[in-house]
Amino acid sequence: MTDETERAALVEAIYDAVLTPDGWAAAIARIAGAFGAVGAHTVLYHPARGEVRKSTFSGYENMSAILEFGDRVSLEDPWAADAVAKSDPARARLGPFIMQGARQIPFAEFEKTSFYNEICRVADVSDHVSFVVPLMGGWFASLCLNKGGATPLFDDDQWRLAEFLSPHIGRAAMLTDRLEVAAPANALVGSLFSSSGLAILIVAEGRLVFANDAGEKLLEVGDIIRTLRDKLVVRDARLRDAVDNLWRETSPERRQRSLVVRDSGGARWAVQLVRARGGEIHLEDRQYFSPPEDALVAIFQPVDSASGRDGAIGSMDDLTETERRLLAMLVMGKSIDDIAIEAGRSVQTVRWHVRNLIDKLGARSLADLVRTGAMIMPL
């Protein structure tokens, strides 16, 4: 694949795949197929124990295997310390590399580690280790693509692929602090990496440390001027009070539920607050931040837009218990067929309920329903 147009189309297909309703798990299998790879599988390895497990499954099973081995992201990985210290930023973008937190480690450095050798030994010497994701308790997961008949990954494509995929497993889990709730966060983080118009503001140590392009526009419209440790403070009293109330009046478990507020310009925004648990955060413009503990990420989703949404974002309170369970399963990445089997219902019945959910929450499509669900679901 040498044509620039084809390469661009492939990368866009990758982006689209990750943001589809069946989510980041199925995206792994799709991406492996997109590159012509066969025998894609996951290797799980615990350096301290010397224990290695190989998954010969693909897609959903791979990600399920990863989830079984950890529910927190490990941000300290002694085996990679030397490689991180020696890494050359200029070389870090060349060829295959692994993701370590938000750092890129050149493949030449990674190749020297016993971890890499062990993965290749257990997987297959013909396998290409695409990237590695750290898990809880010293476990690591690596997606391996078999080189037999596979299209070589171009430097830029490899960069964008690993850069985009890794946060869906690593950064989403870091923001939510648990991998089992990484799926709801995935839709949020996935949108964060897209040009969806979300405004992202990161608050740390009583100051605003980051605002993306949409956030900068919100700063202008809403006249947001300063921040405090646990609250986003704005000059507009209505928006300030709304954000204060969202944080103060909800329990820690429910603080990620969105609230629709208006800025001083009259525009409506669904506000979502997410705690950063420390460590580096990678945002859409490839800048890296290392907020201290208790950093607060405030994400504003425009409710009124030119995209066709009628302006109303639904609430969990509007849903029946059955609809809430259905929405939760969709946000977790389950397909309609999977839900039908699990619930003992026909596919047609599940589709009918999904259509009702789309109408109730004002979503434009099934994919939009999943993203909306991730915004309003209590985690």
Beta strands, then each sheet from edge to edge (+ up, - down):
strand 1: 38-46
strand 2: 51-55
strand 3: 97-100
strand 4: 103-106
strand 5: 127-134
strand 6: 140-146
strand 7: 199-204
strand 8: 207-211
strand 9: 226-227
strand 10: 232-233
strand 11: 259-262
strand 12: 268-276
strand 13: 281-282
strand 14: 288-289
strand 15: 295-302
sheet 1: 2+ 1- 6+ 5-
sheet 2: 3+ 4-
sheet 3: 8+ 7- 15+ 12- 11+
sheet 4: 9+ 10-
sheet 5: 13+ 14-
end
